[in-house]
Amino acid sequence: MTQTDKLDLSVQIGSLTLPNPVGVASGTFGYGEEYAPLLDVNTLGALYTKAVTLEPRAGNPAPRLADTPAGMLNSIGLANPGMEAFITDKLPFLRTLGCPVIVNVAGSTEDDYALVVERLGSEDGLGGYEINISCPNVAHGGMAFGTDPALVERLVKRLVSIRDRAPGAASRRPVIVKLSPNVTDIGLIARAAEAGGADALSCINTLVGMVIDTKRKRPVLARGTGGLSGPAVLPVGVAVVYKVSRAVAIPVIGLGGISCADDALQYLLAGAVAVQVGTAIFSRPETPLEVLGGIRDFMEREGVSEVRCIRELL
Ligand SMILES: Cc1cc2nc3c(=O)[nH]c(=O)nc-3n(C[C@H](O)[C@H](O)[C@H](O)COP(=O)(O)O)c2cc1C
């Protein structure tokens, strides 16, 4: 048996055990099928799907993407085929995967979120819900929920009680709340989600940004602003995870700007139990597997046998 075989990479998120801490972030990995030819999806710690909303959404008008010095700006606006098409067209493939699938849920109203979680409760093949209350690219809902602690607590409480009433194993699926960094005090929002009964938190979604085309003298994105992601947001995400993991007792999943193992290790040292790789996948789909390999190497080098103990090194 090699040293690597003795490493415990598993992560506990509520009742769900992730085989390893490296997942792929919502919106950067579609619904899995698109990337299956490019890397072994089964070796991921978790696959967080593109957002699913009650009704199909076309998203925002183009252009929806812009380059920035150390990342990208997007204003996709939660484009997705809607809940019923997700169930009929996407879920059958997702059910064949060997890694946990966590469905990212978004909405314009509290009822939207509630109806999606209720309907998905009768479908098998899902490991949990990631509740997106932090999308900066929609006019209604999204970030509007994620910036008000009272709304966050009420929404999470409602979704948790719907989850609890689901049949069988679906009643134990973790509810993970994805937080926005576009707030004054993220600790307040994190505690509100925890008070509502969230099993875990994901930090961070994108930061609001704008790129202006100086020749046209217009914003590059049709919507004006978009969400900044990629290396530029790494230090912001690490600082948020450091703060939030000390503000709550539930697990925190870190993401934002991870493009190598060292970036992921910063999150794990800051207090995250797991990480997600997002924008980096667009240029290098193999990044999540390289990140996992680098975490293993670090554990061997440092003599840490359980991934959950990395945070104790800080
Ligand atoms: C093109 C694109 C689409 C995204 N769509 C979603 C989404 O549907 N739901 C969500 O919660 N986050 C979405 N995000 C945010 C990412 O999941 C992640 O929080 C953010 O990009 C920061 O991580 P990164 O810097 O590694 O990309 C999207 C990001 C990008 C770049």
The ligand as a Tripos MOL2 file, in Angstrom:
@<TRIPOS>MOLECULE
LIG
   31    33     1     0     0
SMALL
NO_CHARGES

@<TRIPOS>ATOM
      1 C1        -20.0520   31.6690  -17.2010 C.3       1 LIG1
      2 C2        -20.3950   31.5140  -15.7490 C.ar      1 LIG1
      3 C3        -21.6660   31.0650  -15.3990 C.ar      1 LIG1
      4 C4        -22.0100   30.9200  -14.0470 C.ar      1 LIG1
      5 N1        -23.2440   30.4360  -13.7100 N.ar      1 LIG1
      6 C5        -23.5470   30.2190  -12.4040 C.ar      1 LIG1
      7 C6        -24.7970   29.6380  -12.0180 C.ar      1 LIG1
      8 O1        -25.6140   29.2670  -12.8710 O.2       1 LIG1
      9 N2        -25.0570   29.4880  -10.6880 N.ar      1 LIG1
     10 C7        -24.1440   29.8450   -9.7140 C.ar      1 LIG1
     11 O2        -24.4140   29.6700   -8.5100 O.2       1 LIG1
     12 N3        -22.9430   30.3670  -10.0520 N.ar      1 LIG1
     13 C8        -22.6310   30.5620  -11.3470 C.ar      1 LIG1
     14 N4        -21.4020   31.0820  -11.6780 N.ar      1 LIG1
     15 C9        -20.4500   31.4340  -10.6100 C.3       1 LIG1
     16 C10       -19.4230   30.3340  -10.3750 C.3       1 LIG1
     17 O3        -20.0290   29.1350   -9.9650 O.3       1 LIG1
     18 C11       -18.3890   30.7620   -9.2950 C.3       1 LIG1
     19 O4        -19.0580   31.0660   -8.0900 O.3       1 LIG1
     20 C12       -17.5860   31.9870   -9.7110 C.3       1 LIG1
     21 O5        -17.3190   32.0080  -11.0960 O.3       1 LIG1
     22 C13       -16.2560   32.0920   -8.9570 C.3       1 LIG1
     23 O6        -15.4350   30.9610   -9.1850 O.3       1 LIG1
     24 P1        -14.2690   30.9340  -10.3560 P.3       1 LIG1
     25 O7        -13.4920   32.2100  -10.2100 O.co2     1 LIG1
     26 O8        -13.4790   29.7060  -10.0740 O.co2     1 LIG1
     27 O9        -15.0010   30.8830  -11.6540 O.co2     1 LIG1
     28 C14       -21.0460   31.2360  -13.0310 C.ar      1 LIG1
     29 C15       -19.7720   31.6880  -13.3990 C.ar      1 LIG1
     30 C16       -19.4240   31.8250  -14.7350 C.ar      1 LIG1
     31 C17       -18.0400   32.2940  -15.0920 C.3       1 LIG1
@<TRIPOS>BOND
     1     1     2 1
     2     2     3 ar
     3     2    30 ar
     4     3     4 ar
     5     4     5 ar
     6     4    28 ar
     7     5     6 ar
     8     6     7 ar
     9     6    13 1
    10     7     8 2
    11     7     9 ar
    12     9    10 ar
    13    10    11 2
    14    10    12 ar
    15    12    13 ar
    16    13    14 ar
    17    14    15 1
    18    14    28 ar
    19    15    16 1
    20    16    17 1
    21    16    18 1
    22    18    19 1
    23    18    20 1
    24    20    21 1
    25    20    22 1
    26    22    23 1
    27    23    24 1
    28    24    25 2
    29    24    26 1
    30    24    27 1
    31    28    29 ar
    32    29    30 ar
    33    30    31 1
@<TRIPOS>SUBSTRUCTURE
     1 LIG1         1 GROUP 0 **** ****
